[in-house]
Amino acid sequence: MNHHSRTAESLSCHIGPADIRAATPDRPLVCLTAYTAPVAAYLDPLCDLLLVGDSLGMVIYGMDGTVGVTLDMMIAHGRAVTRRARHACVVVDLPAGSYENGPEQALESARRVMTETGADAVKLEGGIAVEASIAALVGDGIPVLGQIGLLPQHAEDGFRIQGRGEDGARQVLEDGRAVERAGAFAVVIEGTVEPVARRITEALSIPTIGIGASAACSGQILVTDDLLGLYDGHLPKFAERYADLAGTIREAAQRWADDVRSRAFPAERNTYAEKPAREG
């Protein structure tokens, strides 16, 4: 059953994977994460791509990383986002443990995501190691957004910037070429030294979406909770805080708490009066 709520009319100006694939350097792609229906509605008109990222493990569920996020969690949040997104291309992450065993497992997981959320595409981490799985998904008609460089799902010894040294640079570039070869419509480059990310962008025919990579990438993505100042954990160097919504929330809650304690809330306008009895 497809839970996608987008009508044919609403999709008339919808950006699909093919549109992302056809992106040109003169108009960088604008991409953000979304995990809930209201945030998806706010961001949708402004973005080319909305990623239902497994970063929700940290920013929504308070986990230490992305490992531990389940396919069911991704599907629930993916469904919420597609209910309200009309314009942007919606991509859902395949979480750790849902695709690494090979093409058969990747197909089973991706089919569930596409069928149960109505998303436009899935994303999975890795280059050469998942080339066969990406090819299998694309062959099955499932659009894939790749990810190379820093791979949070597989960073067992901590997050390390990728692409350093000749061997490191070669590895990320080869991973990018593998993702392109397998048929992905675009690739995210995360946590990779700038000259290498720039070189990969120049070498590939598919768009690159940077996060801690290079301004030369075809587009940029950030975790929305970092952008808005909502996440209370570590803010990575590549993120930029454009608002302090955490401060706004604290201030509003403090004012309400003060009003409750002083009995200023609820006021008469917040309560319901008894209806007068009908005469006769």
Buried (B, 14 or more C-beta within 10 A) or exposed (E): EEBBBBEEEEEEEBBBBEBBBEBEEEEBBBBBBBBBBEBBBBBBEEBBBBBBBBBBBBBBEEBEBBBBBBBEBBBBBBBBBBBBBBBBBBBBBBBBBBBBEEBEBBBEBBBBBBBBBBBBBBBBBBBBEBBBBBBBBBEEEBBBBBBBBBBBBBBEEEBEBBBEEEEBBEBBBBBBBBBBEBBBBBBBBBBBBBEBBBBBBEEBEBBBBBBBBBEBBBBBBBBBBBBBBBBEEEEBEBBEBEEEBBEEEEEEEEEEEEEEEEEEEEEEEEEEEEEEEEEE
